[in-house]
Amino acid sequence: MGLASSLQKVADKVITKFGGEVIIRYVSAGSYNATTGVVGETVSDTETRGVLENVGVREVNELIQAGDKRLTVAAKELPSAPETKDRAVISSVVHQIISVNTIEQDNEAITYELVLRA
């Protein structure tokens, strides 16, 4: 068992114990509706747990705004890395993913830190 595998298990245990329920909503482009001129979207939801915190004042810049939140989720619980086109649903509130930071060990994802905006 490598270090990355051990870290994945530890991260999963800690986030499961201290985190709250969250849904990561993966979004992919659907079909084009010629009548309305709109491209639909297809979503698939993955339920997991995550630790939510406020973004620090020192982190505010052109991309990150005051009022944004940071969500840390275990990579082991997700089928793939979330992207900025995807969304996170926390307590029925849909948040846009602004950025994704992957914490890795030996090129294996341990956790994902998502910056969210409601």
N, C-alpha and C positions, 0 to 999 in steps of 0.2 A: 504494500500500500504506500503510495507516494505522498509527499507533503501536500500537494494540491488536493488530493482526494480527502485527506484528513481535514484540511482547512474548509473544504466544501461542507463536510458533515458538521463541523463545529459552527460554521456560519448559519447553516440550516437550523440547527438546534436552538441557537441563541435568538435568531429572528422569529422562529416559531413560538418560543417561550415569551418573548417580550413584545412582539409585533402585533399589529391588528390586521383584520381582514381587508384584503384589497383584491381588485380584479384588474388584471392587465388585459386590455382590449386590443388585440392585434387587428390592424386595419389594412385591407388590400383593395385595390381599385376593382370595381365591379364593371358592369356593362354600361355602355353609353345609351341614353334615352334620347332618340332623335326628336321626339315631340317636345320635350321640355328643355333639351340642350344641356342636360346635367349628367355627369358620370356618377353612377351609384357606387356604393362601397359595400364590401363584404367584411363582416367582423367575426372574430372568434375570441371567446373569453377564456381566460385561465385564472382560476381562483388560487390565491396564495396568501401569504402573510408578509407584512413589511413594517419597518420602523419608520415613522413619519416625524419630521422635525422642521422647524422654520429655518429659512436661509439666513445666515448671519449678515449683519449690516455691512461688514467689510467685503462680502462676496458680491454685493450689488455692482453691476457694470452694464455695458450696452445690451447684453443678452439676459442677464438675471436681474429681476426687479424685486423691490421690497414687496413682501407679501407672498412670494413664491415659497414652495415647500420642497424639502428633499426627502425622497423615499428610498430606503435601502431594502432590497429584496435579495434572497438567496438565488444564485444562478442555477442551482441544482433543481429548483422547483419550476423553472420555466423551460418551455420547449426550444426557445431561441431568444437571443438578445432583443429587448425592446428597441424600437427606433423612434425618431421624432414624429413620425406619422401615426404612431400608435397612441393610445390613451390609457389613463389609469382611473379607475372608479373607486372612490373611497366614500363610504357612507352615502351612497346615491349621488355624489357629486362627481361629475366627469371632469378630469383634469387633463390638460394638454401636456405632453412630454416635451420639455424645452431642450434638455440635453441628457445624454447618457454617458456615465463614466463607469468603465468596467474595471474592477479590481481583480487582478490576475496573479497566478502563481504557476510557473512552468507553462505558460501559454494556455492555461485553463481558467475560465471565468470562475471566480469565487462568489462575488456579489456584484450587483448592479446598483449604482447610485443614480436615481432619476431626479432631475429638477422638474417640478410640476407647477403649472399655473392653472387656476380655476377659471 
